[in-house]
Amino acid sequence: MSLKVQNNKAWFLVLPVLVLVMFSAVIPLMTVVNYAFNDTFGNNQFFWNGLGWFEEMVQSERLHAALGRQVLFTGIILLVEVPLGIFVALNMPKKGFWASLCLVLMSLPLLIPFNVVGTIWQIFCRVDIGLLGRAAAALGIDYNYTSDAFDAWVTLIIMDVWHWTSLVALLCYAGLQSIPQAYYHAARIDQSTRWNTFRYIELPKISGVLLIAILLRFIDSFMIYTEPFVVTGGGPGNATTFLSIDLVKMAIGQFDLGPAAAFSLMYFLVILLVSWVFYTVMVTRDAEQDR
Amino acid sequence: MAQITLSNLAHTYTPEGGQQSDFALKEMNHIWHDGGAYALLGPSGCGKTTLLNIISGLIKPSHGRVFFGENDVTDIPAEKRNIAQVFQFPVVYDTMTVRENLAFPLKNRGGSKVEVQARVAQVAKMIGLDGILDIKARGLGADIKQKISLGRGMVRESVNAILFDEPLTVIDPHMKWELRTQLKSLHREFGHTMIYVTHDQTEALTFAENVVMLYEGEVVQIGSPEALFESPQHTFVGHFIGSPGMNLMAAKVQGNHALVGGHAIPLQGSYGNLSGYTQIGIRPEYIEFCGAEGLPCRIDRVEDIGHRRIVRTEAAGVAIDVVMPAGAPIDPTMTYLHFPAEKISVYKDHWRIEHGWA
């Protein structure tokens, strides 16, 4: 039992931040919540709909299809970008001029705005004027991302890998750089194979940053919108209509605000849930290491 | 196991190191006898670790050769040399258990499962890890991790030498004592050649039969702890060994006495007339106070460090430390310092000069 008297006046100093957060986050979110539980025909008149929109969305085959595509896309880019990023990081020069050059070159894609990335690839891959598209056609490869679903997927995945592998690689590179030389010396003296050195020294040492990299790539790719929207617009057909694209179609294209709001909330909760799982894993991992 | 010979060995990190000052290690010839316990002692940056890494093969020397027994191993990399090395910071494989850690070097060398398990059990027992063999190495304390590193070196029966690179730096003081004792008993039991790098004189002097003193990339003295203390071959050794170190003062040496600030101090023999930069040195432990003859001094302060007293004095413009037993009285009659002649070392350009008899 502590008898210390606490001066609670300091809480008032938190008020300005609270007000700002209200306006920037809570109020917009509550608007969405409002739409999710009500139906409206305009005129600012709302009719209570309970969980109706949620039930409709949970059973919607359209949403299931979009979710399936989303999970597939995120799964594929994680499976490509994470091993590739680690591989690149392992093979980057450790110091000197070439290390700096590599770092700068690899950061470049990360600095390009999303819609510019989309535009670059949209043009680059066009069969009529794009360098890649024309080259593929000249080589006799039947490639057209506007008409072939498979080609559209390949294009988007390559684009995402081009855009974001650097992030994984740079984070892993930082992790690798912090491993003391003595570990590599010990591994040599123990006659460890290259694979075992990776498996038992490098991978455990970079697992912390690697988790962060995977989390970031998961969140970003799960919410991906701009780039596929610019390149394929969700097509051909619905082949590349991921969750965000579908959501925007529903909310702004069809003006189905109720279902779209319910959809948004569930979308948000899924991301929150996965982030929470990652966070918990990381925290318990750290605690284990500090023990 | 084999004797390790360094022949005309020198090393520079700069590719075209023509300058003497570019050398991290200056040319040396040295033989590490099979089964010896050596300490490599010197201040930070003197080349100790470089020398150790050359012996283990992590660094290829720019000049000279390294022999294990009769074999020239200069061009053989660390993984093929069959040495063990324990580093300053404990290196363990975090995701493995203690048992897997100890078995790792043997497994990589293709030991059979039964052999490996038997050897691991034996080594674990020796270094007191047998109770925790199936625990993951990750969460263990620094001292236990360092024991694991040591164990990984010991499991290979045929290692040519075990090299220690300041292995106790991150260990708590009370554990240091235990680990050091354990190292000594392991040495006695198995007779591996052990080379122990440290900048801590206590560690070096308690561990080794032979201490190799390095200073600025040069071996300045090789000898028993006693020799380092009683007759330092270089002023650096005198200064570095001992706490406080040897008192050194510039002196003019003429025949059998030295002149310090106009006062003649008798020496135990004749040194002739030395030219160059001459100094005399004496350990604080051997200086006596007296009332009338010797070097006039002024006591500046007295430091009590428990088991003894360090008296900081000034004589002939030089700071001189005197060590006295704890509780020894200090009184105003202590105005002169007496240097016993047989305890005075004479240095010319920092190297010790032996006297002739005159």
Contacts between the chains, C-beta under 8 A, distances in Angstrom:
chain1	res1	chain2	res2	distance
A	180	B	89	6.3
A	180	B	91	7.9
A	182	B	87	3.9
A	182	B	88	7.0
A	182	B	89	6.0
A	182	B	91	5.2
A	183	B	91	5.4
A	185	B	53	7.8
A	185	B	56	7.9
A	185	B	58	5.3
A	185	B	78	7.1
A	185	B	85	6.8
A	185	B	87	6.8
A	185	B	91	7.9
A	186	B	85	7.2
A	186	B	87	6.5
A	186	B	91	4.2
A	186	B	149	7.2
A	186	B	152	7.6
A	188	B	58	7.1
A	188	B	77	7.3
A	188	B	78	4.8
A	188	B	79	4.7
A	189	B	56	6.8
A	189	B	78	5.5
A	189	B	79	6.6
A	189	B	83	6.8
A	189	B	84	6.5
A	189	B	85	5.4
A	189	B	105	7.6
A	190	B	104	5.6
A	190	B	105	4.2
A	190	B	108	6.0
A	190	B	152	6.4
A	191	B	79	4.9
A	191	B	105	6.5
A	191	B	108	4.2
A	191	B	109	5.9
A	192	B	104	7.2
A	192	B	108	5.9
A	193	B	108	7.1
A	196	B	108	7.3
A	200	B	93	4.4
A	200	B	94	7.9
A	200	B	95	6.2
A	200	B	96	6.4
A	200	B	104	7.8
A	201	B	93	6.8
A	204	B	93	7.7
A	204	B	94	4.7
A	204	B	95	4.9
A	205	B	94	7.7
A	288	B	138	6.8
A	288	B	139	6.5
A	289	B	94	8.0
A	289	B	138	6.2
A	289	B	139	7.2
A	291	B	138	8.0
A	291	B	139	4.1
